[in-house]
Amino acid sequence: MESTIRPQADELSILVAGAGIAGLCAAIALRRAGHRVRILERSPQLDNEIGAAITLAPHAVKIMRLWRLDFAKARLIPRLGQTFIDSVTLAELAPTDRTNFASQYGAPYLFAHRVDLHAALRTLATSPDGSGVPAELHTSSTVVEYDAERGGVKVAETGRWEFADLVVAADGVHSNAATHVLGYHCPAHATTSTVIRFLIPTREILDDPHTAPLLRRYGEGHCSFYLHRDQQRWLVRYPCRDNTLQNFGMYVERPLSKRGRNRSQQQQCRPDDLRAAMAGFHPSLLRLCDKTASTNTILPLWRCAERSPLPSCQRGKLVVIGDASHPMLPHRGFGAVTAIEDAAALGVLFEDFVHTTTTATATAPGSNLNSNSTSNSKSDSVPLSGSARTSIPPSASISDLLETFQNVRLPRTSIAQLYSQVETNKDPTVERREEALRMLPGDQLPRE
Ligand SMILES: Cc1cc2nc3c(=O)[nH]c(=O)nc-3n(C[C@H](O)[C@H](O)[C@H](O)COP(=O)(O)OP(=O)(O)OC[C@H]3O[C@@H](n4cnc5c(N)ncnc54)[C@H](O)[C@@H]3O)c2cc1C
C-alpha cells in the first residue's frame, strides 16, 4: 500500500473474538499495522489445544513468511509429493504429483501440527518482540452478542459490554456474528461428511514390517490419499512435526438424522470405530488401527459443517472472518489458508490508518489461490482479491475500509467455499466454474 500523503497514523483499538487461526492471524496483522488489539477467547486456557495436522498452501505460507513466523521452530515441513492410491489393493490410481511449489508458486506447501502452528501464531500475536504493540489475550471471555454499529461485544463471564473502534469476529463455525451483520439467523449446518483424525509416531509405522512400506515407498514429506471404490470413504495421510508424526484423516459419508442438520457434532471414537470405518481396506492400513490403541491418539469424530456463501461479511464496525464467515468442507484444505488471507487483507487495509486524507492503493498479486508472487514487501504479497487493483478512497473511514474488505474478499472466499465441496480427486475449477463465473470474471478466478 502506498500513501501519497502520510500524516501521523491513528492507533485504533480493536477487539478480536476468538483465538483460533483466524483470530490470532488478525491480531498479528493488525498489531503490525499499528493498532492496539485485545483478543477475547472463550476457552479458559490455550496451551492444552488439541488437534491433528493441517496443510498450508503457498499463498498462506508467503503471508506467514512476511510475518516472520519461524517455520523451523514450528516444525513445519514441505509437501514433496502426493499420490492417489486404491485403499483395497494399494495400487496407484494416478502418477505421483511432485509439483515443486517453492519454484512454481514462490513458497512451499507446508504440513503443520495444529498445536505447533497455534503456538507459533500466539507468540507472533502477543510477544513483546515484533512490530507494534503486543496483542492482549483474554481467556475465559465468551462473546455472546455483537453491536455492529457501536463496535461492541458482550462478554458472558463479566456480563459487560466492551467497545472498540473495530470488532473482528473470528469465533469459528458456530459464531453468531453473521446474524448481527445480516439481521437474520444464518447458522452453519451439519453435513453428511465426517472425519476421524488420528496421529501415529512415524517410528512405530516404520518399525512394523507390515506398515513400513506405506511410508518407505514414498519417502518423507509425502501425502497419500487412499480412496475406496464405494466413493463414500477415503483416508488421507501426511507427516507433521518434523516428520516424527503421521497425521491421518478417515473421511466417511454418513447420513444425517433429521435432528442433526442444525448442528455439527463431535463424538468420542475408539479403535473399533476406526476399524469399522475402514472395513475392507488393505490389511496394512487396518493395522494402523491397532497402533492407535497403544498411543490413544484418536480425536473425536468430527461432523463437518458448512454454509452457503454470505451476501455480506461486515456492517458498521464489525467484520466477520475465518470459519465464522465462510465455513467450508475440509476436503481441499482451504479453510485455514482462507482465514489467514482474511487476516492479512485486514492488515493491509488498516496499515497506517488515518482519519484524514490519504490516497492509497492495495495491489493484489494474482488470481491463483496458490499465487506466485515472490515479492517480500510488507503489503504487496497479500492476495486481497483476483487481479483487480482496488483503490481505497481518500479519507477512508473504518466502514469504507470494511466495505473494500468485503468487495475484495467475499468473491474469493465464496469461491473457496464452492470449490471445497468438490471431491478431492476432481478439479473444482472445472466442476464449479459456472457458479464461480457469477462471482468473478474468468481471468480472475482462483485456480487450485
Ligand atoms: C478435519 C479438518 C481438517 C482440516 N484441514 C485443513 C487443512 O488442511 N488446511 C486448511 O487450510 N484448513 C483445514 N481445515 C479448516 C480449518 O481448520 C479451519 O478453517 C480453521 O481452523 C478456522 O479457523 P478459525 O480461527 O476461523 O476458527 P476456529 O479454529 O474454530 O477458532 C475459533 C476460536 O474462537 C473461540 N470461540 C468460539 N466461540 C467463541 C465465543 N463466543 N467467544 C470467544 N471465543 C470463541 C474458539 O474457542 C476458538 O479458539 C480443516 C478442518 C477440519 C475440520
PDBQT file of the ligand as one rigid body, heavy atoms in Angstrom, charges set to zero:
ROOT
HETATM    1  C1  LIG A 501     -10.796 -32.310   9.725  1.00  0.00    +0.000 C 
HETATM    2  C2  LIG A 501     -10.398 -30.939   9.276  1.00  0.00    +0.000 A 
HETATM    3  C3  LIG A 501      -9.256 -30.781   8.509  1.00  0.00    +0.000 A 
HETATM    4  C4  LIG A 501      -8.896 -29.515   8.046  1.00  0.00    +0.000 A 
HETATM    5  N1  LIG A 501      -7.774 -29.385   7.306  1.00  0.00    +0.000 NA
HETATM    6  C5  LIG A 501      -7.420 -28.170   6.845  1.00  0.00    +0.000 A 
HETATM    7  C6  LIG A 501      -6.233 -28.015   6.074  1.00  0.00    +0.000 A 
HETATM    8  O1  LIG A 501      -5.503 -28.965   5.836  1.00  0.00    +0.000 OA
HETATM    9  N2  LIG A 501      -5.918 -26.760   5.624  1.00  0.00    +0.000 N 
HETATM   10  C7  LIG A 501      -6.715 -25.672   5.881  1.00  0.00    +0.000 A 
HETATM   11  O2  LIG A 501      -6.392 -24.572   5.432  1.00  0.00    +0.000 OA
HETATM   12  N3  LIG A 501      -7.843 -25.801   6.615  1.00  0.00    +0.000 NA
HETATM   13  C8  LIG A 501      -8.208 -27.005   7.109  1.00  0.00    +0.000 A 
HETATM   14  N4  LIG A 501      -9.325 -27.140   7.866  1.00  0.00    +0.000 N 
HETATM   15  C9  LIG A 501     -10.130 -25.954   8.173  1.00  0.00    +0.000 C 
HETATM   16  C10 LIG A 501      -9.520 -25.163   9.320  1.00  0.00    +0.000 C 
HETATM   17  O3  LIG A 501      -9.272 -25.993  10.420  1.00  0.00    +0.000 OA
HETATM   18  C11 LIG A 501     -10.460 -24.044   9.735  1.00  0.00    +0.000 C 
HETATM   19  O4  LIG A 501     -10.918 -23.356   8.597  1.00  0.00    +0.000 OA
HETATM   20  C12 LIG A 501      -9.745 -23.056  10.630  1.00  0.00    +0.000 C 
HETATM   21  O5  LIG A 501      -9.205 -23.701  11.760  1.00  0.00    +0.000 OA
HETATM   22  C13 LIG A 501     -10.712 -21.975  11.067  1.00  0.00    +0.000 C 
HETATM   23  O6  LIG A 501     -10.083 -21.131  11.975  1.00  0.00    +0.000 OA
HETATM   24  P1  LIG A 501     -10.955 -20.079  12.774  1.00  0.00    +0.000 P 
HETATM   25  O7  LIG A 501      -9.990 -19.360  13.627  1.00  0.00    +0.000 OA
HETATM   26  O8  LIG A 501     -11.819 -19.317  11.829  1.00  0.00    +0.000 OA
HETATM   27  O9  LIG A 501     -11.958 -20.942  13.651  1.00  0.00    +0.000 OA
HETATM   28  P2  LIG A 501     -11.640 -21.900  14.888  1.00  0.00    +0.000 P 
HETATM   29  O10 LIG A 501     -10.418 -22.680  14.670  1.00  0.00    +0.000 OA
HETATM   30  O11 LIG A 501     -12.894 -22.638  15.170  1.00  0.00    +0.000 OA
HETATM   31  O12 LIG A 501     -11.338 -20.885  16.083  1.00  0.00    +0.000 OA
HETATM   32  C14 LIG A 501     -12.358 -20.173  16.728  1.00  0.00    +0.000 C 
HETATM   33  C15 LIG A 501     -11.841 -19.746  18.093  1.00  0.00    +0.000 C 
HETATM   34  O13 LIG A 501     -12.847 -18.940  18.713  1.00  0.00    +0.000 OA
HETATM   35  C16 LIG A 501     -13.116 -19.425  20.019  1.00  0.00    +0.000 C 
HETATM   36  N5  LIG A 501     -14.529 -19.119  20.269  1.00  0.00    +0.000 N 
HETATM   37  C17 LIG A 501     -15.617 -19.787  19.832  1.00  0.00    +0.000 A 
HETATM   38  N6  LIG A 501     -16.735 -19.163  20.232  1.00  0.00    +0.000 NA
HETATM   39  C18 LIG A 501     -16.333 -18.081  20.924  1.00  0.00    +0.000 A 
HETATM   40  C19 LIG A 501     -17.033 -17.033  21.557  1.00  0.00    +0.000 A 
HETATM   41  N7  LIG A 501     -18.366 -16.997  21.571  1.00  0.00    +0.000 N 
HETATM   42  N8  LIG A 501     -16.319 -16.061  22.178  1.00  0.00    +0.000 NA
HETATM   43  C20 LIG A 501     -14.958 -16.078  22.175  1.00  0.00    +0.000 A 
HETATM   44  N9  LIG A 501     -14.247 -17.064  21.592  1.00  0.00    +0.000 NA
HETATM   45  C21 LIG A 501     -14.929 -18.044  20.952  1.00  0.00    +0.000 A 
HETATM   46  C22 LIG A 501     -12.811 -20.905  19.960  1.00  0.00    +0.000 C 
HETATM   47  O14 LIG A 501     -12.535 -21.423  21.255  1.00  0.00    +0.000 OA
HETATM   48  C23 LIG A 501     -11.589 -20.918  19.045  1.00  0.00    +0.000 C 
HETATM   49  O15 LIG A 501     -10.399 -20.680  19.763  1.00  0.00    +0.000 OA
HETATM   50  C24 LIG A 501      -9.702 -28.387   8.346  1.00  0.00    +0.000 A 
HETATM   51  C25 LIG A 501     -10.847 -28.541   9.135  1.00  0.00    +0.000 A 
HETATM   52  C26 LIG A 501     -11.196 -29.804   9.600  1.00  0.00    +0.000 A 
HETATM   53  C27 LIG A 501     -12.452 -29.946  10.414  1.00  0.00    +0.000 C 
ENDROOT
TORSDOF 0
